[in-house]
Amino acid sequence: MGKRKFSWGMVLSLALLGFSMSTGWAINKGLTFKLLQDGYTNAPAVIGAVLSLQGLMGLIVPPLMGYHSDTYSSERGRRTPFILIGGILAGFTALVIYISYAARIPLLAFAVILAAFYFLMYSFVAQYRSLMPDIIESGTRGKVSGIITLFEWMGNLFLFGMIAFLTFKATRITGINNGIKAMVQAGYLWIPFIIVALFLIGSAIYVFFRVREPEIGGNLASEDLWGYLRAIASDRDFLNFYIAQMLWWLSFEFIAVFLFGILESVLGTKNVTALGNAIMAIFNITVLIGAVVGGPLYDRIGRRKSIILGGIIFLVPFIFGWFIGTRLQVTALIGFAGIGWGMLMATSWPVIGDLLTKHEKEAFNGRYYGFFEATKSFPVLIAGLLGGAIVQLAGGNYRVLFPVGAIFVLIALPLIWSMKHLDAVKAFSED
């Protein structure tokens, strides 16, 4: 597989796309829970089931679309055509979510529109992930991953901060304590959705015309769909990493999906829309710090050590989460978790590309990164269903999700440490 000369321009193009995609996911995390709660139902199990549609789409779509992009051929390349179409359609669908809520369509129809948004967002994520190792040589991927991860979480920070600001302002103007109703009354609710649409559409078009993909050699049909799934199951390093990633994403999603419920349990009030988005913004600031630190560490101290360090930092808040009782405590705890999460994000992205380099299978980045995204999405499906059920069994106390999440992180870390060949990639790539 031919590599292009390193280009910061192409790296920053991918960073812009990552920023834009993150605004799409942030509007889902920052508003969807409250839209469902205020407009449709208070039942945790129903809300969790609707939000778990993201996990269902993420489980199915990226592996298939990533595989298809490996075997796809066009004058513009294998990845960027998917990014162009998916980004434009996802942007328009973000607008449809707002229009549908404002029109108060039935819950089932609203859930279908959310599912369509999730489908389109996942339709090009494997291609986006694959482009980085496609154009960046092993040995410098940690640094590049850190930079792109920085932009991704800046996108989250930007949108969560915007929602928090608009909610505070709307509450002040209208005097309504319910954040969503205040934004509707003040005429602000449409703003985040149009911003997301513009970023998704604009960045998809920019990447399509800016990024030039390297030429691919070899027989791309040599590993079929079931063949690559069998290859994953038979390779201990791939299998351990994918399982570990599923576990720490499950812990993350327990908190991310039900953050507003957790705040309601801790503080005893439902007026948490502004606070929740402010905490998400703070979390994203600390994630930026973790990403800046974690990316270079991946290349310097070794793959396993950098991932384990990030995992331990991420674990600590889960251990103490059950005991929090104030706004300051919950904000500090989630902010500290962000440092470890940023390190995990920056250090986990290059792993698949480096393992494929070791096995001389870099032409198959699409399918393996598709499975990479599926292992991140499966926890969304499980977290929504399992988390909602656990909370209901706990009498509606969302705080129980902290100790449950800690268990999954504790299981994940030994799996990473047992990846004996991961650090060997460094020496392999420098020969």
N, C-alpha and C positions, 0 to 999 in steps of 0.2 A: 504494500500500500504506500503510494508516494505521499510525502509530507510537504506541505507548503512551508515557505520561510516564515518564521515566527512574526506575527503581525499584531501589535497592540490594537490596531484599528478593528480587526475582526474580533479580538477578545472583548473590546468595549461594546461592539455590536451585540455580542451574546449577552453581555452584562445588561445592556438596555432591555433586551428581550426578557431576561430574568427578572429585572425590576418590574416590567409590565405584567408578566405572568403573576408575580407576587401580589400586585394590586388586585388582580382577579380573585386569587385565593383569600386575600385579606378581607375583601368585601363579603365573601362567604362566611368567614369566621367572625367578622365584626358586626354583621347585621342579620344574617339569616336566622340565627337562634331567636333573636328578639322579634323578628318579623313573624316567625311561626308562633311564638308565645303570645304576642300582643294581637295578632290578627286571626289566629286559628285555634290554638289549643295550649293548655298548660301541662298536659300529660308528658312527663319525661320520656316514656317509652315511645310515644308517637313522634315527638320531636327528634329523638335519637334515631328512629327508623327512617324518617325523611332525610336527615343529614347523612345517614349511612349510605344513601344512594351515591354519594361521592366515592365511597370506598368500592362499591359495586362496579362503577364505571372505571375506576382506576385499576381494578383487578383484571378487567377484561381488555380494555382498549389499548393501553400502552404496549403489552407484549405483542399483540397482533399488528398494530400500526408500526411498531419498531421493527418487527420482522419484515413487514412489507417494505419499509423504507430501505432495508438492506438489499433487497432484490430489485428495487425500483431504479429506473434509469431515465434521465432526461438531460437536456442541454444545461439546465440550471442545477443539476446535482440530484442527490438522493434525499436530502433532508429538507432543504429550504422550500420546495413546493408544498410540503405538508404544513410547514410553519406558516406560510402565507395564507393558505385557505383556512386552516384551523384558527389562526389568530383573528382574522377578519370576522369569521362567523361567531367566535366566542365573544368578541366585542359587541356585536349587535345583540347577541342573546343576553348579555348583561343588562342592556337597556330594556329588553323584554321582561326581565325579572321585576324591575321597578314598575313598569307599566301594568304588569299583572297584579302586583300587590296593590297598587293604587286603585285598580278596577275591582279589587276584592273578588277575584275569581275563586272558585271552590278549591279546597285544600288539595284534592287529588290533581287538579289541573296545575296548580302552583308547584306541586311536587314533580310533575312531569317536566315543567319548564326548568326547574332546578336540575333535574337529571340531564336534560339536553345541554345545559351550560357545563355540567361536569364532563359529559361526553366530549364536547368540543374542546374544553381545556386540556383534556387528556389525549386528544387526537394528535397533538404535536409535541407533547412533553418528552417522549422518548427520543424524538429527532433532535430536539433542543439539547438534551443531555448528551447525545452521541456526538454532536458537532465539536464539543470541546476536545475529547480525546482524538477525534478525527483530525484536527488541525494542530494539536499540541503534542509534542514528543513526551514520552515518559521521562521523569526526572525533574520536570518543571510543572507538572500538572497540579501539584499541591499549591504552589504559589498562585497559579491562574484560578484554580478552584476557590481559593480564599478571596480573590478579588471579585469573581462573579457572585459568589455567595454573599459577599458584602453588599453588592448591588441588589441581590434578591431580597435581602432583609431590610435594605433601605426602602424598597417598594412597600413592604409590610408596614414599616415605620411611618412612611408618608401617608398611607391610607388610614391606618389606625389613628394617627395624629389628627388627620382631617376629620374623621368621624367624631372623635372626642371633642374637637374644637366646635364643630357644627352642633353637636348635642348640647354642650355647655351654653353656647350662644342661643340656641332655640329655647332651651329651658328658661334662660334668663328673660328672653323676650316675651314668651307666652305664659310663663308662670306654671306650666304643666310639668309635673315631676317625672312623668313617663317619657323617656328619651325619644322613642320612636314616634309617639303621638305629638310630642313637641316639635320634632323635625318636620312632620307632615303639616302641622298647623302653621309653622313658620315658612314652609315652602322650601326646605333645605334637603329633603330626602333624595331628590333626584341628582344632586350634585356629585356624590361619590360614584354613582353608576355611570354618568356621562364621562367622568374622568377616567374610569377603568376602560370604558369602550374606546376612548381616544388613544390611550396608551397601548392597548392590545392591537388595535388596527394599525397604528402608526409604526410600532416596533416590528410587527410582522412584515410589513411592506419594506421597511428599512433593511432588515436582515436578508430578505429575499434578493434585494438588489446589491447589497454590500458584501456579503460573504461569498467567497468562491471556494467551493469544496475541492479537495484533492482528488486526483484520479484514483480509481480503485482497480487493482489487478487481481488475478486469480478467479477461481470458479466460485461465485457467490452462492450457487445452489448446492454446494457440497454438504451443507448442514441444514436439513429441513426443519420444519416447526417442531416436530416431536423429537428430532435428533438433538436439538439444542436444549430441550427440556430434560432429556436423558443425560446430556453432558453436564448440566447443572447438578442433577441428583447424584451423579457418580464422582464429582469432584468435591472433596471435603472443604477446600477453601471457599469455593463459590457457595456451597450449601450453608456453611457456618456463617458466612457474612450475610447472606440473604435472611437467614433465620434471626440473627442478631438484630438486623435492621428492622425486621417486623416487630420485634419485641420492644425496642426503644421507641419506635414510632407509635406503638400501642400505648405506651406510657404517656407520650406527648399528647396524643389525641384524646385521651381521657380528660386531660386538663383543657386542651384547646376547644374541644367540642362543647364541654359543659362549664366553661369558665364563668359565664354569667350565673349559672345555677350554683356554682361553688361560692361566688361572692354573696349570693342571696343567703346561702346557708351560714356563712361566716358572719355576715353583718346584720342579718335579720331584716333586710329590706329588699324590695324589688326595684328600687331606683338605682340601678347599677350600670345602665348602658354607657354613660359617659366614663365612669370609673373603669369599667371593663376595657374599653378601648384605650383609655390612658395607660392602663397596666400593660396592654398588648404593645403599645408604643414603647414603653420602658423596656419590656422584654426584648423588643427588636433592637433597641439601642445596645443592650448588653450582648445580644447575638452578634451584632456587628463587631464588637470587641473580640468575642470568641472566634469569629471567622478570620479576623486579621491575624490573630495569634495561631490558630489551628492550621491554616493553610501552609505557612512556612515550616511549622513543626513537622508536618507530614513528610516533607522532603529532607528534614535535618536529623530528627531523632529516631526516625523509623515509623513505619505505618502502624504497627500494633500499639506501640507505646503512646502515640499521639491520640489514637482513637480511645484507648483505655482511659487516658487522662481526662479527655472530654466527657466520657461516660461517668466517671466518678464525680466530677463537678456537677453534672446534670442530676445525679442520683441524690445528692445531699438534701435538696429541698423536698423531695418526695418522702424522705425519712421523717422530716419534721413537720410536714404539711398538716397532719392531723391535729397539731397542737396550736395552730394559729387562731387568733381571735380578733384582730384589728386590721384596719386598712393598711397601716404601715407594715405590719408583719406579712400580710399576703403579698403586698407590692414588693417588699424586699426579697421574699422567698422566690417569687416568680422571676424577678430581675436577676437574682443569682443563678437560677436555672438557665437563663438565657446564655450565660457565658459558656457553660458546658454544651448547650445545644448548638451554639455557633461553631464550636470546635468539632462537634460530631458531624455537622453538615459539611464543613470544609474538608474534613479528613475522610469522609465516606464516599464522596462523589468520585475521586480518582481511583478508588480501589478496583472497580470493575475494569476500567481501561487498562490498569497496570497488570491485572491478572490475564487479560486478553493479550497484552503484549508478551507476557511470559509464554503463553500458549500459541503465539503467532496467529491469533484469530481476530486481529483488529478490524478486519472488514465486517465483522459481525457485531459492531458496537450497538447498532439499532436494536437487535433482538435482546441482547443482554441488558442494555439499559432500559428496555421495555419491561423486562422482568424486574429490574431494579426499582422502577416506578410502581410496579404491581405490589412489591413487598412493602412499599411505603403506603399504598392505598388500601390494602387488605386490612390494616389496623383501623382505618377510618370506618370501614364496614363493621368490624367487630366492636370498636369502641362505642359507636352509636348504639348498637343493639345491646352489647354486654354492659356497657356503662349505664345505660338507662335502666336495665334490669337490676343491676347492683344497687343503684340509688334507690329504686323503689323498694327493694328488699331491706335497705337501710332506713326506711321510713322517710325518704326524701332528703336525707343528709348527703349532699354531694361531696362533702369533705372526705368520705370514705374512699374516693378515687385516688387519693395520695398514697396510702399504704399499698393499695393494690398495684398501682403503677410502679412502686419501688421494687416489688417482687420481679416484675418483668425485666427491669434494668439489671438487677442482680443476676438473672439468668443469662442475659445477653453478653456481659463482659467476658466470662470465661470462654465463650465461643470465639470471640475475637482473638483472645490470647492463644488459642489452640490453632490458629491459622499459621502453620509453620513456614509456608512458602511465601507469605505476603512480603516480608521484609527482604527476602531474597531477590525480589524484583528490582530493588534499588541497585544491587550489584550487577544484575543482569543487564539493566538499562544503561549502565555506565561502562560496560565492556567495549 
